[in-house]
Amino acid sequence: MNLIEEPYAVIKARMLRACEHAPLRTGEPPALIAVSKGQPQARIEAALRLGLRHFGENRVREAIGRWQTHRAAYPDLRLHLIGPLQSNKAAQAVALFDTIHSLDREKIARVISDETARQNRKIACFVQVNTGEEPQKAGIAPADAPDFIAFCRDELSLPVIGLMGIPPADEPPGPHFALLYQLAREQGLTELSMGMSNDFEQAIRFGATCIRVGTALFGQREA
Ligand SMILES: *Cc1c(COP(=O)(O)O)cnc(C)c1O
C-alpha cells in the first residue's frame, strides 16, 4: 500500500475539477509541487514511486540532505526553493535547485545572478510578491514589483518566469490571487506560483500555473 496514493488521487481530482471552472486559466493544467519540507523519508519515497517529480523545500540545508542523493536516480527531478534565501546559502541553492520562487530583493537577486554565471547554471525564477503587505512576510511590495522585475530581467539577465505569493492567513485569498494574476499580466509573465493545501482550488481558478501542496498530500509535518 502506497502511503500517499489516496491523497494524491484526491488532489488530482480536485485540481481537475478546479480547472473546469477556471475562466482565467489557459494552456496546460497546473503543475503540482509536492512540498516535502519536514516530511519523513518514507512519504517522499512513496511520492517518487507514484511518479511525482516536482518537490518544494523551504530550507537549503534540509533540502541538500534529502535530495542530493536522489538527483542521480531521478534525472527528471525538479527541485523548487519556496522559502526565503540568505546570501550565504546562495551558492548551495543554485547548485541544487532548478527553480527559485522567493526572489524578493536586490541583494539576493545579484547573488543568484553571480552564482548562476559562476556555476554555469540556469535557474528559473519567480518574484515573490507580498500582496498583503505583511511586515513579517517575505516578498516585494506590489507597488515596487514592476521596477524590481525590470531590474532582475534587464540588469541581471535573470530568467524571471512568473510571480509567487502567499495570501495573509486571516483573509480570503481570492483578491490576493487576483492581484498576482493582474501584476503578472502587466509584466508579461506567464507563470503563477500560488495556492497551498487550503486554497489551491481558488488559486487555480485565478490562473495558478503551479500549486505548492504539502500537508494535504503528505499529512502533517514532523518538523
Ligand atoms: C510550507 C509551504 C507550502 C505548503 O503548505 P501546506 O499548507 O502544507 O500545503 C507552500 N508554500 C510555501 C512557501 C511553504 O512554505
The ligand as an SDF file (V2000), in Angstrom:
LIG
                    3D

 15 15  0  0  0  0  0  0  0  0999 V2000
    5.0720   25.0090    3.6120 C   0  0  0  0  0  0  0  0  0  0  0  0
    4.7600   25.7740    2.3790 C   0  0  0  0  0  0  0  0  0  0  0  0
    3.7790   25.3250    1.4840 C   0  0  0  0  0  0  0  0  0  0  0  0
    2.9020   24.0970    1.7200 C   0  0  0  0  0  0  0  0  0  0  0  0
    1.9860   24.3610    2.7270 O   0  0  0  0  0  0  0  0  0  0  0  0
    0.7790   23.3170    3.0450 P   0  0  0  0  0  0  0  0  0  0  0  0
   -0.1920   24.1340    3.7650 O   0  0  0  0  0  0  0  0  0  0  0  0
    1.3790   22.2290    3.8440 O   0  0  0  0  0  0  0  0  0  0  0  0
    0.2770   22.8420    1.7390 O   0  0  0  0  0  0  0  0  0  0  0  0
    3.5930   26.0620    0.3220 C   0  0  0  0  0  0  0  0  0  0  0  0
    4.2990   27.1740    0.0570 N   0  0  0  0  0  0  0  0  0  0  0  0
    5.2480   27.6410    0.8990 C   0  0  0  0  0  0  0  0  0  0  0  0
    6.0040   28.8620    0.5420 C   0  0  0  0  0  0  0  0  0  0  0  0
    5.5140   26.9620    2.0910 C   0  0  0  0  0  0  0  0  0  0  0  0
    6.4420   27.4420    2.9320 O   0  0  0  0  0  0  0  0  0  0  0  0
  1  2  1  0
  2  3  1  0
  2 14  2  0
  3  4  1  0
  3 10  2  0
  4  5  1  0
  5  6  1  0
  6  7  2  0
  6  8  1  0
  6  9  1  0
 10 11  1  0
 11 12  2  0
 12 13  1  0
 12 14  1  0
 14 15  1  0
M  END
$$$$
